[in-house]
Amino acid sequence: MKLLTHNLLSSHVRGVGPRGFPLRLQATEVRINPVEFNPEFVARMIPKVEWAALLEAADTLHLVEVPKEPIQGYEHDEKFLRKMHHVLLEVDVLEGTLQCPESGRLFPISRGIPNMLLSDEETES
Amino acid sequence: MDHEAAQLEKQHVHDVYESTAPYFSDLQSKAWPRVRQFLQEQKPGSLIADIGCGTGKYLKVNSQVHTLGCDYCEPLVEIARERGCEVMVCDNLNLPFRDQGFDAIISIGVIHHFSTKERRIRAIKEMARVLVPGGQLMIYVWAMEQKNRHFEKQDVLVPWNRALCSQFFSESGQSGRKRRCGHPERSHPYHPPCSECSCAVCFKEHCDSKRSHSVDYEPVTARTCFANIPKESEAENGFYNTLGKSFRSWFFFRSLDESTLRKQIERARPLKTTDVCADHTITIQPSRHSSLDLDLQEPFSKKEQNSDEEVFVETSSQKHLEWLRARGTVKHLNGDHLGEIGKNGGGTFLDSTTTSDNGADTSNLEGESPSASRILRRISAVNSTDSNPDDTISVEEQQADILDSRAFMRYYHVFREGELCGLLKEHVSELHILSSGNDHGNWCIIAEKKENCD
């Protein structure tokens, strides 16, 4: 699971609503997966990122420091873009958990795949 | 009713895809052109979700965008992952995403697996929720109206024969295709060796022995087996032509929406596996030419076989012969449709739903019509005395077996023309329809999330 994906994920445990984001990441196995760097691509991703969630996740994984916010003129700052490329796309959580911040419910990540299925009781109306 | 719906989907969608997932792994499939085009038209840097991605065939179509694949079926998702895709397991009805995260979403062959209108709407609304305003959603669902044939009813259980797939893999001379499944043929007593060529082989061949034996009967040629279809190609004629050769039995299912009108609310007992079907009066609509039916045929021919019982309207039996000879001719293959099944699955696997080429009439065979109940009873009777007990599908007794043995049945709600549009217009006001049409036997729609609606 990439951090870009994590950035989109939210808990859908019943009743949690927007307080289900972001999920608290905990990783027991992480791999770095080289991905071809495409600066335009990364630059376009930046505005879509929920920055605080990314910071938190990167921090949990002890990653290279991510700036508190996108720097001015980031679109042309290759160093910045490369760093973001690495954090968003190359870091791959293979094993770990994602925790709903509101309910505490844990979602597993195994073999790089997060499993976000809820049980019947958790989704019942 | 939602519980029933979930049970039905578990039994006839999720469990089937899980069980058949191993067969998808080696099968290549190409993305459908229009879906491909939709993906390629997205702006570079877009975030895209493929909800119901199956083995991930659409996930790498456009390298300029980031596509996340989601599916309910873990085995299928694992296959996609092995191909290097970013994927996850989740439920279309409860998408685990924050609002407005995606620039575009595709839902190819998914919504038709939801067994009630309410769930279909919910699935669409969930996708709308996670779309950015101005973002686009593309939906493909099976059409009830097919080019040369049509379904009698909208709620269908479609058998899929695992045995054929095993056969395919074990007998296939195709290079590079190592099958992963562990289901050798030994457990299929109902495959009598083909009388013509003595190959213990898919009953497709058995059945076709009555017809043009020639080309189709090389035992090693899994080409004849419907399982061979996934040579990707653009089929002119849609899904059913592709599958043409084997199963021609559809199992009609009374819609759960319809059922609720009749049932007492108190019947909320937990459903046994056999319950769902038993309660809903599966109607079997065999055609005359599949060997599946040949076995079923016995009882039928003893009584009056109605041409009424045909599922499809075949415009020309000539087509059937052409199809047979084509045996895998690329232009007839529409493996891709198979590939995009549902949130549970993709894969180019076969759906044993093929067309009947027995021409003539289609009539409504209602669940409670006398002929239907006769069929059901007869099948049951045959089942107990028949020399090939596995061949017949007794509705009541064999439900549990069916999933396990040779026929996995997948549930589909096939859509009428205009139905998908109608759903969006009436129930998903946050989406605005940009275009709609028919593609390879599917109703498709592209809709846009309206601005200022969340």
Boltz contact constraints between the chains, C-beta under 6 A:
constraints:
  - contact:
      token1: [A, 2]
      token2: [B, 86]
      max_distance: 6.0
  - contact:
      token1: [A, 5]
      token2: [B, 68]
      max_distance: 6.0
  - contact:
      token1: [A, 5]
      token2: [B, 86]
      max_distance: 6.0
  - contact:
      token1: [A, 8]
      token2: [B, 97]
      max_distance: 6.0
  - contact:
      token1: [A, 8]
      token2: [B, 101]
      max_distance: 6.0
  - contact:
      token1: [A, 9]
      token2: [B, 96]
      max_distance: 6.0
  - contact:
      token1: [A, 10]
      token2: [B, 96]
      max_distance: 6.0
  - contact:
      token1: [A, 10]
      token2: [B, 97]
      max_distance: 6.0
  - contact:
      token1: [A, 10]
      token2: [B, 98]
      max_distance: 6.0
  - contact:
      token1: [A, 12]
      token2: [B, 94]
      max_distance: 6.0
  - contact:
      token1: [A, 12]
      token2: [B, 96]
      max_distance: 6.0
  - contact:
      token1: [A, 21]
      token2: [B, 98]
      max_distance: 6.0
  - contact:
      token1: [A, 41]
      token2: [B, 45]
      max_distance: 6.0
  - contact:
      token1: [A, 44]
      token2: [B, 45]
      max_distance: 6.0
  - contact:
      token1: [A, 45]
      token2: [B, 45]
      max_distance: 6.0
  - contact:
      token1: [A, 48]
      token2: [B, 47]
      max_distance: 6.0
  - contact:
      token1: [A, 112]
      token2: [B, 81]
      max_distance: 6.0
  - contact:
      token1: [A, 113]
      token2: [B, 77]
      max_distance: 6.0
  - contact:
      token1: [A, 113]
      token2: [B, 81]
      max_distance: 6.0
  - contact:
      token1: [A, 113]
      token2: [B, 88]
      max_distance: 6.0
  - contact:
      token1: [A, 114]
      token2: [B, 88]
      max_distance: 6.0
  - contact:
      token1: [A, 115]
      token2: [B, 89]
      max_distance: 6.0
  - contact:
      token1: [A, 116]
      token2: [B, 90]
      max_distance: 6.0
  - contact:
      token1: [A, 116]
      token2: [B, 96]
      max_distance: 6.0
  - contact:
      token1: [A, 117]
      token2: [B, 89]
      max_distance: 6.0
  - contact:
      token1: [A, 117]
      token2: [B, 91]
      max_distance: 6.0
  - contact:
      token1: [A, 123]
      token2: [B, 94]
      max_distance: 6.0
